[in-house]
Amino acid sequence: MTTTRATKIRSTPETLRQRAKTLGLYGLLARLDELREELWVEGLLAMEEEERGRRSLERRVRSAKLGRFKPMADFDWTWPKRLDHDLLHDVFRLDFLAEAANVILLGPNGVGKTMIAKNLAHQAVLKGASVRFATASEILNDLASREGGRALTARLNHYCRPGLLVIDEVGYLSATARHADLLFEIVTRRYQERSIVLTTNKPFAEWNEVFAGSHCVVTLVDRLIHKAEIVQIDGDSYRLKEARERTAASSARRATRTRKGR
């Protein structure tokens, strides 16, 4: 019989010191020279790191405000008439976060833009990024309601601070020039510093119609797409397809009950 024994490599004294310092365990840090040979020290640090990692993940999930969403495993890749699968798979590597680049999901209603955006946000949370998700109308109406410079600045910081901001449904509702100015302010403050994932059902050539009367739309779009992956999805509404399937299934069940009742 052959017996295999796994040997665990212990941390160096300097690594132990750095881990204790990162965790803020200053009592342990002060006595680390005399305690570093104790086997429980490594275990204590590992448990503390694991617990803090878990709590940090929970905080990031709550802060992201993603709500319920379908995982990408449920995405019907055969439904869209046009979708660059390789580009989308590449986007899910999240390299754009390190580059402070943006991701634009462009397409008509019901083709899965929000689903994809929420899955991207969720993956970013799991990778340790701070994330905030909101619809464009929620963000812009929130900012527009702030009176006074300090209140507006504080709220702008709320949306500009996270490592990833997801702005959903730009173009679904009509907006004012004031809204355009506020969106421009967010994009400008995050420009080349932090990433944005944005979904829209309007081609950029139509954004002047979305933000009627605004003079900053051209510059807004220019900064938004300067460093961006644009994922275009064309196709019919998947929600409409599901609604038709549910209606057909309900009709079939009713017909079955009627036949049995005769």
Phi, psi and omega in degrees: 000138179253129181250129179251127181245121179280130178255121181275128179279121182277152180292149175288160177306321180292322177294317176302317181298317181293320179296316179295321179294317179299323180279351181074025180271073189287333175295315176295320181300321182293333183248018187294328180299323181272342185253352190297338178277350179288132184295332184287342182297313179299317179296320179298314179297319181296317179295319180293319178297317180296316182294317179293324176297318179296314181292324177296318178297316179300318179296318181293323178296314179297316183293328182294329178057049181281334185067198180275144177202155178281141176287161180296341176298336180268359182287131180272097184292342181275348187283312182299142176284334179215123176195124178279097183298317182297318179297315182294318177299322179294320178300323181289355171286344176068019177298334182297336179293316179294332181270358185055036178265169182250164174232125178248123176255111189242127178172170181290175181296142169081017182256006173102015182297313181294320178302313179296316181299318180292324177292321174299315180298318180296317178297322178296320177299314180297331179277359176103002182277151170275136188223146171224131180244135175198156174284159179300318181295322177298313182295310188288323176292324177299312181293320182293337180279352183279127179254135179091149184298318184294316181296318180292317180299318180297321182285325174299319177298326179302321181269341183265344184285319185299152178296329178225127174248126176255119179250110187260144169067044171289128179099353181285329178237148178295148183225166182258172175298327177298318178298320178299318179298320181290319177295321176300320180296318179296311181299319181294317181293330181268350187305120179061016177241315182217152188275154173233136165251125185230136175248141179208148175259006183245128171302152184299332179296342181259002182293337175295332177282326179294313180253072186298135176083002181274145179258359186252003188297318182299314179292322177302309180295320181302314180287327181293320185261358182306311175237085185211148168263123181255112181258109181263131180238123176242143178159177177278163182294123177289328177296320178295321177300313180296322179297318178295320179295320178295319179297317179296319179295319179296319178297320179295319179295319179296320179295322179296316180296322181294318180295321180290333182280349180284000000 
